[in-house]
Amino acid sequence: MNAALPADNRKESRRPRSNTVTTWLNAPFRMQFRVIDGLTVRFAQSQPAQRKPTQGKPAQGQDQECALLLSPWPESLLAFEPVWSPLAEHARLVAIDLPGFGRSQHRDALLSPQAMSEFIIAAADAFGLEHPHLVAPGTGTPAALFAAGRHPGRLRSLVVGSGAAAVPLLGRPLRDWIEAPDLEAIRRADPQQLIGAALASMKRSETPEPVLEDYLASYQGNRLAASMRYVRAYPEDLPVLARLLPQIRTPVRIIAGAYDTTVPLANAVFMAERLPRNRLDILDAGHFTWEDAADEYAVLVTSWWSGTAGSSADIAGHATPHRRSSTP
């Protein structure tokens, strides 16, 4: 991967722009950059989904589903490579590296779940995604939930999981990073060792070398330490989110790994007990369910999209609660 990292001091452009930089591994499209809210953001998008026609409806048309995928940390949008093809059969996909993560430009003011939730809505607007499904594993989980709670009816559905719900429920090393008096130890650490140690929790799959190279390039220099500003906002933001969860009417599917030690299963249960319309699924995996259990993850996501078809108003007002746990 040889895409240049955008400079953090790039001046704001009045007009969104994009430039092709590299072809993704197994997907028929290219990763690009464009300016959203004054920040250069890396994204990738699929072609319109080639769906089979259903009774009374054409294969494609005005009812085309769309989905916005938020890259997890400390990875990048390449984390969705294992599930991209099956998801793209069901919806138009746009995946982005959120500001400060992956190859997207950094802004301190956005590095908290509450602030990032507003950028998510801005990104959906920028790509013309009127009522998208939102897939937000890992660090994207609390920001996605804030977005759904503060913009009722804007999102068609959510898929979250492996994400923090309450600081006391978090495992190590995440909780240590949050509670550390400063980030000097992280600044001195080798990003390759930290990211490698995190990915070592995967038992059923191995990260391809080009993808791993992209993860490492995404957090070169001080970018890994700088990105931790986001998780260090959890003590302030997560109690606010806990109070908001019972008010979220958007259907939420929670996908968690049974053996996740970084964000233990208790966080998924915490969300499931408070969200009015949710379904909890527990996979035979650790933290990185979207990679380590990619086939099961893709099935759960696409079945959720199919089950939440309809207008945003229908979803917000009439979705049925679901709670289920399963270990394949």
FENNOR-V416409 format. One record per pair of residues at least 6 apart in sequence whose C-alpha atoms are under 6 Angstrom apart, sorted by the first residue. I is the first residue (numbers start at 1). J is the second residue. D is the distance in Angstrom with one decimal. If there is no record, write none. Layout:
BEGIN
((I;J;D) (I;J;D))
END
This chain:
BEGIN
((3;21;5.8) (5;103;5.8) (6;105;6.0) (8;105;5.4) (8;106;5.7) (12;38;4.5) (16;34;5.6) (16;35;4.8) (17;34;4.7) (17;35;6.0) (18;32;5.8) (18;33;4.8) (18;34;4.3) (19;32;5.4) (19;33;5.7) (20;32;4.7) (21;32;5.8) (22;30;5.8) (22;31;5.8) (23;30;4.5) (24;30;5.8) (31;43;5.7) (31;44;4.5) (32;42;5.6) (32;43;5.4) (33;41;5.4) (33;42;4.4) (34;40;5.5) (34;41;5.5) (35;41;6.0) (39;105;5.8) (40;104;6.0) (40;105;5.3) (41;104;4.4) (42;96;5.8) (42;97;5.6) (42;104;5.3) (43;95;5.4) (43;96;4.3) (44;94;5.8) (44;95;5.3) (45;93;5.4) (45;94;4.3) (46;92;5.9) (46;93;5.2) (48;92;5.1) (49;88;5.7) (49;89;5.0) (49;90;5.7) (49;91;5.2) (49;92;5.6) (50;89;5.8) (51;59;5.3) (52;59;5.2) (53;59;4.0) (65;91;4.7) (66;91;4.9) (66;92;4.5) (66;93;5.9) (66;132;5.1) (67;93;5.0) (67;132;4.8) (67;133;4.4) (67;134;5.6) (68;94;5.0) (68;95;5.8) (68;134;5.0) (69;95;4.4) (69;134;6.0) (69;135;4.7) (70;95;5.9) (70;96;5.5) (70;136;5.1) (71;77;4.5) (71;97;5.4) (72;137;5.9) (72;138;5.2) (72;139;5.9) (75;215;5.0) (76;102;4.5) (76;215;5.9) (77;97;5.7) (83;294;5.8) (83;298;5.7) (97;104;5.6) (99;105;5.3) (99;106;5.1) (100;106;3.9) (100;227;5.7) (102;218;4.6) (103;218;5.2) (110;116;5.2) (111;229;5.9) (111;230;4.3) (112;230;4.6) (112;233;5.5) (113;142;5.7) (113;143;4.2) (116;143;5.8) (117;143;4.7) (117;146;5.7) (117;147;4.7) (131;154;5.6) (131;155;5.0) (131;156;5.3) (132;155;5.4) (132;156;5.4) (133;156;5.0) (133;157;4.8) (133;158;5.9) (134;158;4.8) (135;158;5.9) (135;159;4.7) (136;160;5.0) (137;160;4.9) (137;161;5.2) (138;162;4.8) (138;163;4.2) (139;163;5.6) (141;160;5.2) (141;163;5.2) (149;248;4.9) (153;312;5.2) (153;313;5.9) (153;316;5.4) (156;312;5.5) (157;250;5.7) (157;251;5.1) (158;252;4.6) (159;252;5.8) (159;253;4.8) (159;254;5.9) (160;254;5.0) (161;254;5.0) (161;255;4.8) (161;256;5.2) (162;256;5.4) (162;263;5.8) (162;287;5.9) (165;267;5.2) (166;238;5.8) (170;263;5.1) (171;261;5.6) (171;262;4.5) (171;263;5.6) (172;262;5.5) (178;232;4.6) (186;225;5.8) (187;225;5.7) (202;292;5.8) (204;292;5.4) (205;292;5.3) (245;274;5.8) (245;275;5.3) (246;274;5.2) (246;275;5.1) (246;276;5.9) (249;316;5.1) (250;316;5.3) (251;277;5.0) (251;278;5.7) (252;278;4.6) (253;278;5.5) (253;279;4.8) (254;280;4.7) (255;281;4.9) (255;282;6.0) (256;282;4.9) (257;282;5.6) (257;283;5.0) (257;285;4.7) (257;286;4.7) (257;287;5.7) (258;282;5.8) (258;283;5.9) (258;284;5.7) (258;285;5.8) (259;285;5.8) (259;286;4.4) (260;286;4.1) (260;287;4.5) (277;321;3.9) (278;321;5.6) (278;322;4.9) (278;323;5.9) (279;322;4.5) (279;323;4.1) (279;324;5.5) (280;323;5.5) (280;324;5.1) (280;325;5.4) (281;325;4.5) (281;326;5.3) (282;325;5.5) (282;326;5.1) (282;327;5.4) (283;327;4.9) (284;327;5.7) (290;297;5.7))
END
